[in-house]
Amino acid sequence: EMGMFLQVLIDDHLNPKRPKPKLEDIPDVLQIWRRGGSNIQLTWYNIKGILTDIFVAGTDTTGTTVTRAMTLKMKMFKTYLKAVVKEIMRLHQVDPLIPRQTNHSKLHGHDIPAKSPVYINALAIGRDPEENPEEFNPNMFIDSFIDLNDRYSRFIPFGGVHRIWPRINLGIAIVHLTLSNLLYKFDWK
């Protein structure tokens, strides 16, 4: 079904009778690249793959976060949305344990061999040193600055270190867009 949907999308963009859009979208840009408007060589198969990645990327984490937000039956204002999403991610980590390996080190007098498996408890990091760590309280994200890009942050819903940077902005944007549309268009009665 996704392949058929993408083919219809591409065919629509290839239609010579299609009115020229004011702004180009992603399929338009990919067609320009395919036609030689860039040094990137793309086939129609590549374009379908890129579009599939855009549509499908992050659906598991986005769906999990949105489902938990719906369960909490939140009512919020537009400016409150970012704080609420961060608080949901703090309370309900999608990946609460972050696997890592150590370098050779000593901890409290004990030798820790190199490449020992270690699991960072991101869920505990998000709850320490809060007064009421289990309480849903988005205000803490409004009253203080907690940066998702800070690798030393006490709030690490995306796992930390080098592999998170591409995921942070896209993941947060998709969750914000999905929740704002649900809150705007869905009748909660």
C-alpha positions as a printed Julia matrix, in Angstrom:
189×3 Matrix{Float64}:
   0.0    0.0     0.0
   2.86   2.39    0.82
   4.42   1.71   -2.58
   1.14   2.49   -4.35
   0.68   5.68   -2.3
   4.22   6.85   -3.13
   3.74   6.02   -6.82
   0.57   8.16   -6.91
   2.49  10.96   -5.16
   5.36  10.76   -7.68
   2.97  10.51  -10.65
   1.12  13.59   -9.39
   4.4   15.51   -9.26
   5.35  14.33  -12.77
   2.02  15.4   -14.28
   2.78  18.24  -16.74
  -0.71  19.68  -16.09
   0.03  20.05  -12.38
  -0.02  23.74  -11.41
   3.37  25.09  -10.39
   3.47  25.24   -6.56
   4.54  28.41   -4.77
   6.96  26.37   -2.65
   8.66  23.15   -3.66
   8.12  20.12   -1.47
  10.38  17.12   -0.88
   9.29  15.14   -3.99
   9.92  18.28   -6.1
  13.45  18.67   -4.71
  14.19  14.96   -5.19
  13.04  15.21   -8.84
  15.35  18.19   -9.4
  18.23  16.13   -8.0
  17.24  13.18  -10.19
  17.21  15.34  -13.32
  20.79  16.4   -12.67
  20.24  19.53  -10.6
  22.77  18.14   -8.14
  25.81  15.89   -8.12
  23.69  13.3    -6.27
  22.59  10.46   -8.57
  19.04   9.32   -7.74
  16.79   6.71   -9.34
  13.03   6.46   -8.9
  13.74   3.53   -6.6
  15.97   5.84   -4.46
  13.27   8.5    -4.35
  10.65   5.98   -3.19
  13.08   4.75   -0.52
  13.75   8.28    0.76
  10.02   9.07    0.87
   9.32   5.79    2.67
  11.97   6.64    5.28
  10.4   10.06    5.81
   6.89   8.61    6.28
   7.9    5.64    8.42
  10.84   6.97   10.49
  10.2    7.18   14.18
   6.68   5.74   14.16
   7.37   3.41   17.09
   8.71   6.06   19.47
   6.26   8.67   18.23
   3.33   6.28   18.58
   4.39   5.23   22.08
   4.73   8.83   23.27
   1.43   9.91   21.69
  -0.38   6.9    23.18
   0.88   7.74   26.65
  -0.1   11.37   26.21
  -3.62  10.34   25.22
  -3.84   8.02   28.24
  -3.02  10.86   30.62
  -5.87  12.88   29.01
  -3.91  16.09   29.09
  -5.45  19.46   28.55
  -2.88  22.07   27.72
  -2.33  25.34   25.97
  -0.16  25.77   22.91
   2.77  27.2    24.87
   2.5   24.33   27.36
   2.92  21.6    24.75
   6.73  21.4    24.72
   6.88  21.1    28.51
   4.22  18.39   28.5
   6.05  16.33   25.84
   9.32  16.56   27.8
   7.53  15.53   30.99
   5.94  12.52   29.25
   9.37  11.5    27.99
  10.8   11.9    31.51
   8.08   9.81   33.17
   7.68   7.18   30.46
  11.04   6.55   28.79
  10.7    4.53   25.59
  14.17   3.03   26.22
  14.7    3.25   29.99
  18.0    1.33   29.96
  20.84   2.59   27.77
  23.46  -0.12   27.01
  27.12   0.93   27.04
  30.57  -0.65   27.46
  33.23   0.57   29.87
  36.89   1.41   29.53
  39.15  -0.2    32.11
  38.56   1.71   35.35
  38.27   1.5    39.14
  35.07   2.18   41.05
  35.13   2.27   44.84
  38.28   0.13   44.86
  36.95  -2.47   42.41
  38.57  -3.13   39.01
  36.12  -2.82   36.14
  37.52  -4.61   33.05
  37.37  -2.93   29.65
  34.26  -3.66   27.56
  32.18  -4.65   30.6
  28.49  -4.2    29.81
  26.88  -1.32   31.68
  23.26  -0.23   31.55
  22.53   3.41   32.31
  19.17   3.8    34.0
  17.8    6.79   32.07
  14.49   6.44   33.9
  16.22   6.99   37.26
  18.23   9.91   35.89
  14.97  11.59   34.87
  13.58  11.17   38.38
  16.58  12.3    40.4
  16.63  14.62   42.42
  13.01  15.66   41.96
  10.81  16.16   45.03
   7.91  14.09   43.69
   9.51  12.11   40.86
   6.39  10.07   39.98
   4.11  13.13   39.77
   3.2   14.49   36.35
   4.5   18.07   36.5
   5.39  19.79   33.22
   6.01  23.06   35.08
   9.57  21.98   35.86
  10.34  22.31   32.15
   8.83  25.78   32.02
  10.56  27.14   35.1
  14.02  25.77   34.3
  16.13  25.29   31.2
  16.74  21.62   30.4
  18.47  21.14   27.08
  17.78  17.93   25.15
  21.06  18.44   23.28
  23.15  18.5    26.47
  24.96  15.15   26.73
  25.47  15.72   30.48
  21.83  16.49   31.14
  19.8   14.75   33.84
  17.12  14.3    31.18
  18.14  11.89   28.39
  15.05  10.47   26.64
  17.0    9.84   23.43
  19.83   7.85   24.97
  22.72  10.3    25.09
  26.05  10.51   23.3
  26.75  10.74   19.57
  23.91   8.77   17.93
  21.08  10.91   19.31
  21.69  14.19   17.51
  19.76  13.35   14.3
  16.87  11.86   16.3
  16.23  14.68   18.77
  14.85  17.41   16.51
  12.9   15.09   14.2
  11.44  13.07   17.08
  10.36  16.11   19.09
   8.93  17.83   15.99
   6.86  14.79   15.01
   5.48  14.34   18.54
   4.65  18.08   18.83
   2.96  18.12   15.43
   0.94  14.96   16.15
  -0.18  16.09   19.61
  -1.06  19.62   18.51
  -3.19  18.25   15.67
  -4.95  15.81   18.0
  -5.61  18.53   20.56
  -6.81  20.97   17.89
  -9.0   18.65   15.82
 -10.14  15.87   18.16
 -13.28  16.24   20.27
 -12.24  15.04   23.73
 -15.81  14.78   25.12
